[in-house]
Amino acid sequence: MATEIPLVLAEEREWATAAALEKDVSSFDITTDVLIGGYGGAGVCAAIEVAEAGVDVLALERRETGGGTTITSGGQLYIGGGTQLQKDLGYEDSPEEMLKYLLALCGPNADEEKCQFYCDRSVGHYDWMVEHGVPFKTAFFPPSEGTIPVEDEGLCYTGCELGYPYREIAKPAPRGHTVARPGNNAGLILMTKLLEAAENAGVKVAYKAVIERVVLDEAGRVVGAIATIDGEQKAIRARRGVLLTTGGFIHDRGMVERFAPRILKCFPPLGESTEDGSGIRIGMGAGGAAIRMNESSIVMPFAPPRDLLRGIFVNRLGQRFIAEDLYQCQLGDAVVIHQGGVAYLLLDADIAATNSMGAQVCAEGTIEEIEKAVGIPEGGLANTLTQYNKFAEKGEDPLFQKHPNWIRPLDKGPYKLLDISTEKCAFPTFTLGGLWTKSTGEVMDIEGNVIEGLYAAGRTTSGFPAGGYNSGMAVADCTFFGRYAGRAAAEAAPLD
Ligand SMILES: Cc1cc2nc3c(=O)[nH]c(=O)nc-3n(C[C@H](O)[C@H](O)[C@H](O)COP(=O)(O)OP(=O)(O)OC[C@H]3O[C@@H](n4cnc5c(N)ncnc54)[C@H](O)[C@@H]3O)c2cc1C
């Protein structure tokens, strides 16, 4: 497989947190084999693997409890390739079909190596989760109802698998595995189980402990870190390596402005306030390259209710620009990146305007009145609607191939136009770019050389969803690549 070309390579050293040098550290206060900075989704999975390998591990967590953003998440994991849950519910899948889908979704910016690595081991990741106590209920939540199970159904579609062109590129299969929960707290159940498993495996954790910088020896190898634990600065020697899992950078507005400016207008930031880029900066301080820093997950949560998919999205010229039934992150990208953040949803009188993103009706009446009210060029919207309705009569959408289930003519006035622009609605967003890592977690420098002793996973890295995002991919990426980074660090030859 071809080596990926890291897009948007963050070289600017002013963003890096300078490393300390071993020769300037008079003595180390603590020694461990593997030091993990950040005890959320990626950190706890890494820690479990290290401890289960019989290797000493210390995790530093800046808060008073572990869990990070992952504990607040919807607890959905994008897993496939033929898991037991998929099989039990009668869905066929394979690593090959999953890979075809991921590469199509992520487009030319796909991280082929990571996608392949993940697809080949995704079934194993599901089994690992179950073995570590994470529950999934054998029940299917149908796509006609949405992408977030209402009860505690374990499996559903959380992406564009049924949408065009994806349904023609790869055999569709539902891959959203949602952790079973009594209420709407699947992330809490997920992390409670993983934190328990880590404790049982013997992981040591220091809370109110902030990793600040790594320590480099004369050869440039990472041999430890400087941290503030309970208000006191400590030097920690890590004999096998330091693993950074502190989350992404959505809460550092300076980093967002510099590296991902296209999401500056999107609110709210999706993640805990600890996602301030500290791990990325620390890794850069050790010479690590940060890649795909412009990538993000932009959610446009306009449905439920699903009936809204029967409407049509139009831009400021009254033109359609995407199939309305694609996943909410592909819709978010289309509006924010390709339409400059300005878009509308046209509904007829049969579709209620109630929606979950807070979009308001900005014009109502005949199509001509709506065009005038929002400044769409005369006939722009009328022509779009005539064309749409002509084929909708036959259940077809030749322009964007929306699924026939969501097609019917929009022919009952008065019409309503919802303003779904970024300045008017919620577009929750988090970052996907970060340190350049191998699939096994080793951090690389700008030339692709491994920085010895430095590992990273989760939103601190550029993971497999780069270029395209579906629900469940962040938690899957964090937990899976956290595990493999933990394994690699545990297997590294220790310092003398
Ligand atoms: C409401 C919500 C719902 C979501 N639902 C889903 C979903 O269902 N599926 C999905 O795939 N994605 C979901 N996401 C996104 C996903 O949860 C996150 O991207 C992912 O969990 C991040 O995991 P992580 O391990 O990289 O970081 P985290 O889980 O945030 O862990 C990082 C940890 O590092 C700690 N830390 C930070 N800096 C330091 C430091 N310097 N020193 C020590 N500790 C530090 C933090 O306190 C934190 O505990 C959701 C996000 C939100 C906000």
The ligand as an SDF file (V2000), in Angstrom:
LIG
                    3D

 53 58  0  0  0  0  0  0  0  0999 V2000
  -21.5800   14.8190   23.4780 C   0  0  0  0  0  0  0  0  0  0  0  0
  -20.6130   14.0190   22.6230 C   0  0  0  0  0  0  0  0  0  0  0  0
  -21.0400   12.8190   22.0830 C   0  0  0  0  0  0  0  0  0  0  0  0
  -20.1630   12.0760   21.3020 C   0  0  0  0  0  0  0  0  0  0  0  0
  -20.5870   10.8660   20.8480 N   0  0  0  0  0  0  0  0  0  0  0  0
  -19.7340   10.1110   20.1490 C   0  0  0  0  0  0  0  0  0  0  0  0
  -20.0950    8.7780   19.7840 C   0  0  0  0  0  0  0  0  0  0  0  0
  -21.1540    8.2600   20.1640 O   0  0  0  0  0  0  0  0  0  0  0  0
  -19.2250    8.0680   19.0250 N   0  0  0  0  0  0  0  0  0  0  0  0
  -18.0150    8.5720   18.6180 C   0  0  0  0  0  0  0  0  0  0  0  0
  -17.2800    7.8900   17.9240 O   0  0  0  0  0  0  0  0  0  0  0  0
  -17.6310    9.8200   18.9960 N   0  0  0  0  0  0  0  0  0  0  0  0
  -18.4320   10.5710   19.7770 C   0  0  0  0  0  0  0  0  0  0  0  0
  -18.0110   11.7970   20.2020 N   0  0  0  0  0  0  0  0  0  0  0  0
  -16.6110   12.1810   19.9680 C   0  0  0  0  0  0  0  0  0  0  0  0
  -15.7090   11.3210   20.8650 C   0  0  0  0  0  0  0  0  0  0  0  0
  -16.3660   11.1050   22.1040 O   0  0  0  0  0  0  0  0  0  0  0  0
  -14.3240   11.9310   21.1430 C   0  0  0  0  0  0  0  0  0  0  0  0
  -13.7330   12.4130   19.9570 O   0  0  0  0  0  0  0  0  0  0  0  0
  -13.3970   10.8610   21.7430 C   0  0  0  0  0  0  0  0  0  0  0  0
  -14.0700   10.1750   22.7800 O   0  0  0  0  0  0  0  0  0  0  0  0
  -12.0920   11.4620   22.2590 C   0  0  0  0  0  0  0  0  0  0  0  0
  -11.3520   10.4300   22.9100 O   0  0  0  0  0  0  0  0  0  0  0  0
   -9.8440   10.6690   23.3870 P   0  0  0  0  0  0  0  0  0  0  0  0
   -9.4330    9.4560   24.1040 O   0  0  0  0  0  0  0  0  0  0  0  0
   -8.9930   11.1370   22.2670 O   0  0  0  0  0  0  0  0  0  0  0  0
   -9.9630   11.9010   24.3800 O   0  0  0  0  0  0  0  0  0  0  0  0
  -10.7060   11.9840   25.8150 P   0  0  0  0  0  0  0  0  0  0  0  0
  -11.6740   10.8810   26.0090 O   0  0  0  0  0  0  0  0  0  0  0  0
  -11.1900   13.3740   25.9530 O   0  0  0  0  0  0  0  0  0  0  0  0
   -9.5130   11.7450   26.8120 O   0  0  0  0  0  0  0  0  0  0  0  0
   -8.4770   12.6740   26.9870 C   0  0  0  0  0  0  0  0  0  0  0  0
   -8.1390   12.7430   28.4650 C   0  0  0  0  0  0  0  0  0  0  0  0
   -6.9120   13.4480   28.6290 O   0  0  0  0  0  0  0  0  0  0  0  0
   -7.0200   14.3370   29.7350 C   0  0  0  0  0  0  0  0  0  0  0  0
   -6.0260   15.3960   29.5240 N   0  0  0  0  0  0  0  0  0  0  0  0
   -6.0540   16.3950   28.6070 C   0  0  0  0  0  0  0  0  0  0  0  0
   -4.9200   17.1020   28.6630 N   0  0  0  0  0  0  0  0  0  0  0  0
   -4.1500   16.5270   29.6260 C   0  0  0  0  0  0  0  0  0  0  0  0
   -2.8490   16.7850   30.1230 C   0  0  0  0  0  0  0  0  0  0  0  0
   -2.0760   17.7410   29.6090 N   0  0  0  0  0  0  0  0  0  0  0  0
   -2.3730   16.0080   31.1330 N   0  0  0  0  0  0  0  0  0  0  0  0
   -3.1250   15.0010   31.6620 C   0  0  0  0  0  0  0  0  0  0  0  0
   -4.3650   14.7110   31.2100 N   0  0  0  0  0  0  0  0  0  0  0  0
   -4.8580   15.4510   30.1840 C   0  0  0  0  0  0  0  0  0  0  0  0
   -8.4610   14.7890   29.7070 C   0  0  0  0  0  0  0  0  0  0  0  0
   -8.8660   15.3010   30.9480 O   0  0  0  0  0  0  0  0  0  0  0  0
   -9.1660   13.4990   29.2910 C   0  0  0  0  0  0  0  0  0  0  0  0
   -9.5240   12.7230   30.4230 O   0  0  0  0  0  0  0  0  0  0  0  0
  -18.8510   12.5570   21.0140 C   0  0  0  0  0  0  0  0  0  0  0  0
  -18.4290   13.7630   21.5670 C   0  0  0  0  0  0  0  0  0  0  0  0
  -19.2820   14.4780   22.3880 C   0  0  0  0  0  0  0  0  0  0  0  0
  -18.7950   15.7340   23.0280 C   0  0  0  0  0  0  0  0  0  0  0  0
  1  2  1  0
  2  3  1  0
  2 52  2  0
  3  4  2  0
  4  5  1  0
  4 50  1  0
  5  6  2  0
  6  7  1  0
  6 13  1  0
  7  8  2  0
  7  9  1  0
  9 10  1  0
 10 11  2  0
 10 12  1  0
 12 13  2  0
 13 14  1  0
 14 15  1  0
 14 50  1  0
 15 16  1  0
 16 17  1  0
 16 18  1  0
 18 19  1  0
 18 20  1  0
 20 21  1  0
 20 22  1  0
 22 23  1  0
 23 24  1  0
 24 25  2  0
 24 26  1  0
 24 27  1  0
 27 28  1  0
 28 29  2  0
 28 30  1  0
 28 31  1  0
 31 32  1  0
 32 33  1  0
 33 34  1  0
 33 48  1  0
 34 35  1  0
 35 36  1  0
 35 46  1  0
 36 37  1  0
 36 45  1  0
 37 38  2  0
 38 39  1  0
 39 40  1  0
 39 45  2  0
 40 41  1  0
 40 42  2  0
 42 43  1  0
 43 44  2  0
 44 45  1  0
 46 47  1  0
 46 48  1  0
 48 49  1  0
 50 51  2  0
 51 52  1  0
 52 53  1  0
M  END
$$$$
